[in-house]
Amino acid sequence: MRIASTKSICEIYAESEHEKVVLWSDPTCGYRGIIAIHSTALGPAVGGTRFWDYGCDKVASLDALRLSRGMSYKNALAGLPFGGGKAVIIGNSRTGSRAEIFRAHGKFVESLGGAFITAEDVGTTPADMVLVRQQTRHVAGLPDKSGDPSPMTALGVFQAMLACAKYRWGSATLNGIKVAIQGCGNTGYHLARELYNAGAELIVCDVNEERARRVANEFEAGTVPPQEIFGVDADVFAPCALGGVINDITIPQLKVEIIVGSANNQLLEDSHGTALAELNILYAPDCVANSGGVINGCRELLGWEQSETMQRIVGIYDRMLALLNLAEDQGLPPHKTADRLARELIAGTANKHMDGHGAVAQLSRRVLRSVY
C-alpha cells in the first residue's frame, strides 16, 4: 500500500481493515506512539515495539499497519493462538529519558486491557521491556524469562534457508554457499554465526561499520558498503535490517537465486514478489522465515518448555519446505501462497468460533496437510 499525499492518516487507517488503531501522547516526557491491532481472531494481538525516528507520522502509521498485519500472518502460519499487532514509538531513541518514555508506553499498552501484548523490536531492548512491565503485565521478552529473541529468530531464518536450499538445489546444506547479509545487528550477527558454522561464505554490510567489522573479524566475512550489497554476486541474499528493501530499484541489481532473511516486510509491494518469481529468484516469505522470535516468546506467553520451543523453531524447516511445495502445486509465488493460507487460517478460525493452539493446529492440518 502506497501513501498518497492527498490522503489523511484517518483515511489510511480506514482502508487498512485493521480491528483497531490507537494513538497515544504524553507531552510530559515527549512520548508519541501508535498501536495497530490487525486481528484478534486467533487470540490477543502479539507484536513488538519499534522505536524509530520516522520522517513523518504517515510513514510511522504505514509501518505500524504493515508490521501488525505481518504479525497476524506470522502467528497464524506458526500455529500460535495469537493475533497480530505492532507498536511504534515515534522519535529518536538516543535522546530523551528512556525510563519515562517506556513507562508511558507501558501505560498505553495497559489501556488496551490485554488485547495487545508487546515485546522488543528494532530500537528497543529487554531492559526497556522491564520498564514497560512496571506499568502492565502484557509484555514479554523480559531478561529473566525468554529474553533477547534474536538468537532464536536467527536460528529460524537459518532453518528456512536450509529448506530453500533443499527446494532449489536438492540438498539441505549451506556448505560452500555464498550468502550476502544486509544488516549485522543482533539477528544478523547470530545468523552469520550459524552460517559460518555451516561452512557458508559470507559477504556482509551494515550502516554501522563497527558491527560489520565485528562479523568480518569473527566469521571471516567480506564486507561491502551498504549500497553495494544488492549487487553482490552470491547464492543467497539475507535481508536482516529494515523492510521494503526488495523494490523497483534493488530487484534489477540482484544476482542471487534465493532471498531469505529476518527483516519484516521485505517486499515493498506485493508486485515485487511476483517480479522475483518471474526472474526465477526464490523468495522465502518472511512471515514464516523470521517466526523464531515470536515462537521463543511462547516460553513466557504459553509456559512452553525450552525443548518444545526449540523443536518448533527447528520445525520452520518443515513449514517452509511445505509452503514452497504448496506454492508450486498452486502455481503461485510463495508470498501469495503464504498470504492466502494465513488469511484462510484467520478467517476460518473466526468463522468457526475456534480458539486456542489446538484449534489453530486442526485448521492448519486441514489447509496445509502435514505442515504442523
C-alpha positions in Angstrom: 0.0 0.0 0.0 1.4 3.4 -1.0 0.7 6.5 0.9 -1.0 9.1 -1.4 0.0 12.6 -0.4 -3.7 13.7 -0.5 -4.9 11.0 2.0 -5.2 11.8 5.6 -3.9 9.5 8.3 -7.5 8.7 9.2 -8.2 7.6 5.6 -5.1 5.4 5.6 -6.3 3.8 8.8 -9.8 3.3 7.4 -8.5 1.5 4.3 -6.2 -0.8 6.3 -9.0 -3.2 7.5 -7.5 -3.4 11.0 -9.6 -4.0 14.1 -8.2 -1.1 15.9 -5.5 1.7 15.6 -4.9 3.8 18.7 -2.6 6.8 19.1 -1.2 8.0 22.5 0.7 11.0 23.5 2.3 12.1 26.8 3.7 15.6 26.4 5.4 15.5 29.9 8.1 13.1 28.5 7.8 13.7 24.8 6.2 10.3 24.1 4.2 9.7 20.9 3.1 6.2 20.0 0.8 4.1 17.8 -0.5 0.6 18.5 -2.1 -1.1 15.5 -4.1 -4.3 16.1 -4.7 -6.1 12.9 -6.6 -9.2 14.2 -7.5 -10.9 17.4 -9.4 -13.8 15.7 -6.9 -16.3 16.9 -6.2 -14.7 20.3 -4.7 -11.5 21.7 -2.6 -9.5 19.3 1.1 -10.0 19.9 3.8 -7.8 18.4 7.0 -6.0 19.3 7.5 -2.3 20.0 9.6 -0.4 17.4 11.3 2.8 18.4 12.3 4.8 15.3 12.8 8.3 14.1 10.2 8.3 11.3 10.3 11.1 8.7 6.6 11.8 9.3 3.6 10.5 11.1 2.2 8.9 7.8 5.3 6.8 7.4 5.1 5.7 11.1 1.4 4.8 10.6 2.1 2.8 7.4 4.9 0.9 9.2 2.6 0.1 12.2 -0.1 -1.1 9.8 2.2 -3.3 7.7 4.0 -4.8 10.6 0.8 -5.6 12.5 -0.7 -7.4 9.5 2.6 -9.3 9.1 2.4 -10.4 12.8 -1.2 -11.8 12.2 0.1 -13.8 9.3 3.3 -14.9 11.1 1.4 -16.1 14.2 -1.2 -17.9 12.1 1.3 -19.7 10.0 3.3 -20.7 13.1 0.2 -22.3 14.5 0.1 -20.0 17.5 -3.0 -18.9 19.4 -2.3 -15.2 18.8 -3.4 -12.4 16.6 -1.2 -9.7 15.2 -0.4 -6.2 16.4 2.5 -3.8 16.5 3.6 -0.7 18.4 5.7 2.1 17.2 7.2 4.9 19.3 7.9 7.9 17.2 11.2 9.7 18.0 15.0 9.5 18.3 15.8 6.5 20.6 19.1 8.1 21.5 17.6 11.3 23.1 15.1 11.9 25.9 14.5 9.8 29.0 14.1 6.1 28.1 12.7 5.3 31.5 9.9 7.9 31.3 9.2 7.0 27.6 8.8 3.3 28.3 6.8 3.8 31.4 4.4 5.9 29.3 4.4 3.2 26.7 3.5 0.6 29.4 0.5 2.7 30.4 -0.5 2.8 26.7 -0.3 -1.0 26.4 -2.2 -1.4 29.7 -5.0 0.8 28.4 -5.9 -1.8 25.9 -6.8 -4.3 28.6 -4.8 -7.3 27.3 -5.9 -7.0 23.6 -2.2 -6.4 22.8 0.9 -8.0 24.2 4.3 -6.4 23.3 8.0 -7.2 23.4 11.2 -5.8 22.0 11.8 -4.9 18.3 14.0 -2.5 16.4 15.3 0.2 18.7 14.2 -1.5 21.9 15.7 -4.0 24.3 14.7 -6.5 27.0 15.8 -3.8 29.5 13.2 -1.5 28.0 10.6 -4.1 28.5 11.3 -4.2 32.2 10.3 -0.6 32.3 7.1 -1.4 30.4 6.4 -4.2 32.8 6.3 -1.6 35.6 3.0 -0.4 34.1 1.5 -3.5 32.6 1.7 -7.3 32.7 1.0 -7.5 29.0 4.7 -7.7 27.9 7.1 -10.5 27.1 10.8 -10.7 26.3 11.9 -9.9 29.8 15.6 -10.6 30.6 14.9 -13.3 33.2 12.4 -15.1 31.0 12.5 -15.6 27.3 14.9 -12.7 26.9 16.5 -11.5 23.7 14.7 -13.2 20.8 17.4 -12.5 18.2 19.3 -15.8 18.5 16.1 -17.8 18.0 15.0 -15.6 15.2 18.4 -16.2 13.5 18.0 -20.0 14.1 14.6 -19.9 12.4 16.0 -18.0 9.4 18.8 -20.5 9.2 16.3 -23.4 9.1 14.3 -21.6 6.4 17.5 -21.1 4.4 18.2 -24.8 4.6 14.7 -25.5 3.4 15.2 -23.2 0.4 18.5 -24.9 -0.4 16.7 -28.2 -0.4 13.9 -26.9 -2.6 16.1 -25.1 -5.1 19.3 -27.3 -5.2 18.1 -30.7 -3.8 20.3 -30.7 -0.7 19.7 -29.1 2.7 23.3 -27.9 3.1 24.8 -24.5 3.0 28.4 -25.6 3.0 30.3 -23.6 0.3 27.2 -21.4 -0.4 27.8 -17.7 -0.7 25.4 -15.6 1.4 25.1 -11.8 1.4 23.8 -10.5 4.7 22.3 -7.0 4.8 22.4 -5.9 8.5 24.8 -7.1 11.2 22.7 -6.2 14.2 21.6 -8.7 16.8 19.8 -11.1 14.4 22.2 -10.6 11.5 25.1 -11.4 13.8 23.6 -14.6 15.1 22.6 -15.6 11.6 26.2 -15.0 10.4 27.4 -17.3 13.2 25.0 -20.1 12.2 26.1 -19.8 8.5 29.8 -19.7 9.3 29.5 -22.9 11.4 27.6 -24.5 8.5 30.5 -23.7 6.1 28.9 -20.8 4.2 31.0 -18.0 2.7 29.8 -14.6 3.9 29.6 -11.1 2.5 28.1 -8.5 4.9 27.2 -4.9 5.3 25.8 -2.6 7.9 25.2 1.2 8.2 27.2 0.8 11.4 30.7 0.0 10.2 31.8 -1.4 13.6 29.1 -4.0 13.5 30.1 -5.1 10.1 33.8 -5.3 11.2 32.8 -7.5 14.1 31.1 -10.0 11.9 34.0 -9.8 9.4 36.6 -10.5 12.2 34.7 -13.3 13.9 33.3 -15.1 10.9 35.9 -14.4 8.1 33.3 -12.4 6.2 34.0 -10.0 3.4 32.4 -6.5 3.6 30.9 -4.1 1.2 29.3 -0.6 1.6 25.6 -0.8 2.3 24.6 0.5 -1.1 26.5 -2.3 -2.9 25.0 -5.3 -1.0 22.2 -5.8 -3.5 24.6 -6.3 -6.4 26.9 -8.8 -4.7 27.4 -12.0 -6.8 26.1 -14.6 -4.3 23.8 -17.6 -4.0 21.6 -16.2 -1.2 20.6 -12.7 -0.2 19.6 -12.3 3.5 17.9 -9.0 4.4 18.3 -8.6 8.1 17.7 -4.9 8.5 14.5 -2.9 7.8 11.7 -3.7 5.4 10.9 -2.6 1.9 14.3 -3.4 0.6 13.0 -5.5 -2.3 11.7 -2.9 -4.7 11.9 -1.5 -8.2 15.4 -0.1 -7.6 17.0 -3.1 -6.0 15.5 -6.0 -7.9 17.4 -5.3 -11.2 20.7 -5.4 -9.1 20.1 -8.8 -7.7 22.5 -11.7 -8.7 21.2 -14.4 -6.3 19.0 -17.4 -6.6 17.4 -17.2 -3.1 16.2 -14.5 -0.8 15.6 -15.4 2.9 16.2 -13.1 5.8 14.9 -11.8 9.2 13.6 -8.4 8.2 9.9 -7.9 8.3 8.0 -6.8 5.1 11.0 -7.3 2.8 8.8 -6.7 -0.3 7.9 -3.1 -0.7 4.8 -4.1 -2.5 3.1 -7.4 -3.4 4.1 -7.0 -7.0 7.8 -7.2 -6.1 7.3 -10.8 -5.0 5.8 -11.6 -8.4 8.7 -9.8 -10.1 11.2 -12.1 -8.2 9.3 -15.2 -9.3 9.4 -14.0 -12.9 13.2 -13.8 -12.5 13.4 -17.3 -11.1 14.6 -15.9 -7.7 13.1 -18.0 -4.9 11.7 -15.7 -2.2 11.1 -17.2 1.3 8.1 -15.4 2.8 9.5 -13.5 5.9 6.3 -14.2 7.9 7.5 -17.8 8.0 11.2 -17.4 8.0 11.5 -15.0 10.9 8.9 -16.5 13.2 11.6 -18.0 15.6 11.5 -14.9 17.8 7.7 -15.0 18.5 7.9 -18.8 18.9 10.6 -18.2 21.5 8.3 -15.8 23.3 5.8 -18.6 23.9 8.1 -19.7 26.8 6.6 -16.7 28.6 3.2 -16.4 27.0 2.2 -20.1 27.0 4.6 -21.6 29.5 6.4 -23.8 27.0 9.5 -25.7 28.0 12.7 -24.7 26.1 12.8 -28.1 24.5 9.4 -27.6 22.9 10.3 -24.1 21.8 13.5 -25.3 20.1 11.6 -28.1 18.4 9.1 -25.7 16.9 11.8 -23.3 15.8 13.7 -26.1 14.1 10.3 -27.0 12.6 10.4 -23.9 10.5 12.4 -26.0 8.0 9.4 -28.3 7.5 6.9 -25.4 7.4 9.0 -23.5 4.8 9.6 -26.5 2.6 5.9 -27.5 2.7 4.9 -23.9 1.8 7.3 -23.8 -1.1 5.9 -27.1 -2.4 2.3 -25.9 -1.9 3.1 -22.7 -3.9 4.4 -24.9 -6.7 1.3 -27.0 -6.7 -0.9 -23.9 -6.8 1.2 -22.2 -9.5 1.7 -19.2 -7.3 4.7 -17.3 -6.0 5.5 -18.3 -2.4 4.5 -14.9 -0.9 1.0 -15.2 -2.4 0.5 -18.7 -1.1 1.7 -17.7 2.4 -0.7 -14.7 2.4 -3.6 -16.8 1.2 -3.0 -19.5 3.7 -2.7 -17.1 6.6 -6.0 -15.4 5.6 -7.7 -18.8 5.5 -6.4 -19.7 8.9 -7.5 -16.4 10.4 -10.9 -16.3 8.7 -11.6 -20.0 9.2 -10.9 -19.8 12.9 -13.1 -16.8 13.3 -16.0 -18.3 11.4 -15.9 -21.5 13.4 -15.5 -19.7 16.8 -12.5 -21.7 17.5 -9.7 -20.7 19.7 -6.5 -22.0 21.3 -3.5 -23.7 19.8 -5.4 -27.0 19.2 -7.9 -25.2 17.0 -5.2 -23.5 15.0 -3.3 -26.7 14.6 -6.5 -28.5 13.5 -7.3 -25.9 10.8 -3.6 -25.8 9.8 -3.6 -29.5 9.1 -6.7 -29.3 7.0 -5.3 -26.4 4.9 -1.7 -27.4 4.7 -1.9 -31.1 5.5 1.3 -32.2 7.2 3.0 -28.8 8.0 2.3 -28.8 11.7 
